[in-house]
Amino acid sequence: MLSEKTIEIVKSTVPVLEKYGKAITTRFYERMFSNHPELLNIFNHANQKQGRQQTALANTVYAAAANIDNLGAIIPVVKQIGTKHRALGVLPEHYPIVGENLLGAIKDVLGDAATDDIINAWAEAYGVIADAFIGIEQEMYDEAAEQPGGWKGFRNFVVDKKVKESDVITSFYLKPEDGGAVASYQAGQYITVKVKPENEKFTSLRHYSLSDASGKDYYRISVKREDQGVVSNYLHKEVNEGDIIPVSAPAGAFVLEEKATPVVLLSGGVGLTPMVSMLKTIVEKQPEREVTFIHGAINSHVHALKDEVAELASQNENVKSYVAYSSPTESDREAGHYDKDGFIDLEWLQTVLQDNKADFYFCGPVPFMKSVYRNLQEWGVSLDNIHYEFFGPAGTLEEETASVG
């Protein structure tokens, strides 16, 4: 338990964290990677360069300070972050390193304003917060290892099939090298792959959504090749059928809830991967549940898994599918294999959906997600029925949508 004095001091730093949080977390990563470069084998370097990891951590530290007298309020956040930590292999011995460098960063940024009382209070508070993370993550490690077909850490998988789905997206079918069973997963979850491309100094870890329903003897990920993506380019260009990739057990808090309500799955670009998993899961496990699959892409050249989704819609009465192309090609226009010319907007959504009484799941590029979130709010969709996933560090749509448009 934290003392009243510690709680009072930590809460008094909330306005400072709101103002200097990003500077503190930026300095924190600089210090930590300088002192412990081996941790670069765990962290996503691209997210570091873009500032996304720093922002996400700053938001977490701010939330912890604001709720220091009621840490139970941030347990959902701890669990969400914990799922990613478990997938990456973050261990209890990493937490003292984080604490030491976080306190050092606070001192570096705030200077004399970071008094001994403030640093001591934050050291005490960090210990309690770290214990919460360690305890929850240990439960997750145990659950992942003890489930049927489960394992701890990373397990070698063989690339059984490599299938080009579009000009930019390729699917990888992964089977365990040891020939054993694979753990089941919830639709929407991801696996984490570990690779070390030639000429790269550090190992790289990446989360990729599973793009099939659970219950198969393989995992399927469908990976978009990003222009500057170290891992995606390596997978597309260097990894072939028969190669080995270490993988951690499925994880993730963005999952399809088993309810009777209709479902609307909205995706943009490669954001369709968890949506396809949800669609196939509904078809297999809830064949009476109404589901509408709505996907936005630039055109057919970059539209992956389109035939798979179209076949599910044609063979199952409970499935409807719609496609919007923002820049359709001439052949797209001639074939007419899409439903909307342009971006997905509220006016069009209201023409293809009966009403807003559904559970809405969406995933895609951040601008797409901001637009969808704003449209659903404008339509009066209950927040309890809005579910979304960020690729990479968690972001915030609630605070950002006001500035969009």
N, C-alpha and C positions, 0 to 999 in steps of 0.2 A: 504493500500500500504506500502511496505517495503521501508525504506530509502536507498539511495545509499550506505551509510556507512555500514548498516546492510548487504546488498547484498554482498558488497566487503569482509566483514569479514567472512561471512558464506562460500563464495566460496573459500576463502583462507584456509578453514579447509578441503577441499575435499581430498587432499593427506593424511591428518591425518586420516580421516574416512576410506579411502581405506586401510590403514595400521592397524588401531586399531578398525575398525567397529565391528568386531565379539567380541572383548574383551569388548567393550562398551555395546553392546546389551546383552551379557551374564551377565554383572554386573547389567544392567538395570532390567532384570527379577529377579535376586537375591534380589535386593532392593525392587522392587514392591511387590513381593510375601511375603517378610518379613514384609513389612509395611501394606499390604492389602491382607492377606491370603484368603479373601472371593473371590478374583478374580481367585483363582484356580478352582472355580466352572465353569469358562468360558473357560480357556485355556486347550489345549490338552497336558497332562503331558508327553505322549510318545514322542511327537515332541520336547518338552523341553529337555528330556533326550538325544535324538539323535542329538541335536544341530540344527535341521532344522528350528525351529522357530527363533532362534537367527540369523541364516544366512539370512533368508528371511527379517527380520527387518533391519539388517545391510545393505542389498542391497537397501531397501526402503529409509532409511535415507541417504545413499550415493547418490541415484538418486535425492532426494529432494534437497540436498546441491548443486549438480552439475547443477540443473535446477532452482535454487532459483530466478534467474532473468527472468524465463519463466515457471512459475508453470503450465501453460496450457499444457506443454509437458508431465507432469506426471499425468494428469487427467485420462487417460486410466488405469494407475496403481492404482490410487485412487479408481476408479470404481470397478476394479477387487477385491481389498482388501475390499472395501465397501460391496460387495455382501456377503462376508464371515462374516463381522462384523454384518450385518443385520441378517444373519441366526443364529448367535451366541447370539444376544441380546446385542451387545455393544452399550452403550448409551452415550449421550453428557456428563453426569457427570463423565464418566470414563476418559475423555481426560485430565482434569487437573491432575489427578493422574499419568497418563502416562507421561505428560510433566515434572512434578516435579521429578519423578524418572529417566527420561532420562537425564535431566540436571545434576542431582546428579551423575549419572553413568559416564557422560563425565568428571566431576570434579574428581571423584575417579580414573579413568583410566589415565587421562592426567596430573593430579597433577597440579603443578605450571604453566604448559603450558596452562591450561584452565584459561585464564585471565578473569577479570570481563567483559571486552569488548566482549570476545568470548561468555561467558555465557549469557550476556544480548542480544547479537545479535541472539543467538540461541533461547532464550526465545521468542523474538519478531517473529522470523521466525516460530517457532513451533506454536505460536498462529494463524498465518495465515494458516498454513498447516492443523492444527486441525479444523479450521473453514471450510475449504474445505471438509474435511472428514465428519464433522457433517452435513453440508448442503446436500451433495450428499446422505448420509445414511438416512437422514430424508425423502428425496424424495423416497428412496427405501422402507422405512417402510410404507409410505403412499400408494405407489403403491401396495405393498403386501396386505395391509389391505382392500383397496378399490376395488380390482378386484373381479369379481364374485366368490364366494366361498372362498374368501381370509380372512386373519385374521392377527392380530398383536401379536408378541411374540410367545408363545407356546400354542398349542391346543392339547387336548387329542385325541389320536387315539387308536382304538381297533385292536389287532392282529386278523384279520378275518381268515387268513390261514397261516400256517407255513409249507413250502415245502422244503424238502432236495433235492438240485439240484446236488450235488456231495459229495465226501468225506469231502470237506472242505467248501462248499458254501451252504447256506440255504436262501431261499426267504421268506420274510415276506410281507403279503398282509395287508395293513393298511386302516381301514375305520374310519371316524370321529365318536367319541363317541356320539356327539350331533345329529347325523343323517343328518346333513346338507350337502351341496354341497362341493366339494373339488376344489381348484383352479387349473386351467390348468397350464401347464408348457411347456418349450421348451425342445426338445430332447437333452440330455446331461446334464441337470441340476440335482441338488441333493436336498434332504431334510436333515434337521439336527434333530437328535434324542437326547433326554435328559434322562439319566438314572442315578440311584444311586445304584450300586451293594451293597449288604450287605457286611459289613466289610470295605467299602471304605469311607473315611472321606469326600470326596468332590463329588459333582455332576460331571458327565462326559458328554460332548457333542461331537458328531461325525457326520460328513457329510457322507451321503451315496447316491451314484448316483441312480436315478430312472431307473429301468431296464425294463420299459414297455412304450408304447406310451401314450400320454396324452389323456384325454377324457373318462376315466373310472371312476367308483364310488369308486375307491381305489387308493392308491399309492403302488407300489411294489419296495422294495429294496432287493438286493441279496448280502448277507454279507459273506465275507470270514472269517473263524475263524483263527485268528492269534495266534501263540504260546503264545506270551506275551500280547495279546490284551485284556485289561480289559473289554472294551465294547463288542467286538465281541464274546468273551467267555461267557459273561453274556447273550447276545442275544441268542446264540446257546444253552446254557445249562439251563438257568433259565427262559427265557421268553417263554410262551406258548400261544396257541390260547385262546382268551378271555382276555388276559392281556392288560393293558393300557400303552401306551408310549406317552409322550409329544413330539410334532413335530413342527418345525417352517416351514413357507411357503417355497415352492420351490425357489431355488436361483442358481446362478452360471452363469459365463460368457462364459463357453465352451459349445457352442450350435451349432446345425446343421443349416447352412444357407440354405434358400430356394432359390436354383438356379437350372438351367437346366443342369449344368455340371455333368458328371459322378462322383460318389463318391466311394472312397476306404476307408473302415473301418478296421483298424488294431488294434488288441488287444492282450495283453498278460495276462494270468491268470485272476484275477478278474477284470482287466481293460476292460473286455468285457461288463460290466454292462451299461455304457452310450452308447456303440456301439450298443447293442441290442435295446435300446430305439430309437436310430437314425434309425436303420434298419427297425423297425416296423413302425416308423413314415413315412419313405419314402414309404413303401408298402401301407400304408393307405392313404397318402395325395399326393404322387407323383408317382403313379404306373407306369408311363412311364420313370422315371429316372433310369438310369443304376446304380446299386450299387454292389460292390464286398466286401464281408465280409471275412476277413482273420484273423484267430485266432491261437495263439500259446499257447500250454499248455504242461505240463510234460507228461501226458497220459490221457486216458479216465476216470480214477478214479477221477481226479480233474477237469475235463472239464464240466463246468456247462452250462445249457441251450442249449446243443448241439442238442437235438431233436427238440427244438423250432426253432432254426436257420435252421436246415436241412429241416424242413417242409416248412418254408417260401421260401427257395430256390427252393424246388420241386414244389411249387404251384404258383410261380411268375416268369415269363420269364425274368423280369428285374433284378433278383437277382442271383448272383453267390456266392458260399461259398467254402472256402478252409480252411483246418486245418493242422497245423504242430505240431507234437509231438516230444519233445526233447528227451524223454526216453520212447518210447512206450512199452507196455507190450507184452507178447507173444500173448495174446488174441487179442490185438490191431492189431498186425501184421497179424494174421490169418484172422481176420474180414476185414481188409483193410479199416476201416472207417476213414482214414485220408489220406492226400495228400502228406505230406513231412515228412521225418524222419530227425529230427534235428531242428535247429533254422531257423527262417525266415531270409533270406538274400536277397541281391539285385539280384543275379543271378537267384534265384528262382522266385522272384517277377516279373522279366522281362519275365518269361515264362508264367505266369498266367494273366498278365495284357497286354493289347494291346499296351499301350503307357503310358507316364507320364502326359497326359493331363486330369487330374482329380483333385478333391479336396480330400486331404488325411487327415483323422482324426485318431488319435491314442492315446491309453492310456494303461498303464500297469506299471510294475516295472521299476524303473529308468534305470537299464542296458538295458532293452528291448527298452525303449524310446530313449536312446542315440543311440542305434544301428539303429533303424528305422529312426531317424532324420538324421544320418550320411548317410545312404543308399539313402534317398530321395534327400539329397543335392548332393551326388555323381551322381545321375541320372539326375540332373538338374531341379528338380521340383521347380517351383516358390515358394518363401517364402510366397506369398499371398495365396497359395493353401495348406499350411501346417498348421494344427490345432492340438493342443495337450492339454492334461490335466494332471496335477500332482495330485495325491491323497495326501492331506496334504498341507503344505506351498509351495507356488510357488517356483520352482527351475529354473535353467537355463540350457538349452541344448546347446545353441549357444556357450557358453564359455567353456563348458566341453567336447564337442565332440572331440576336437583336441587331448585330452589326452587319448582317448579310443582306445583300440585295442592292 
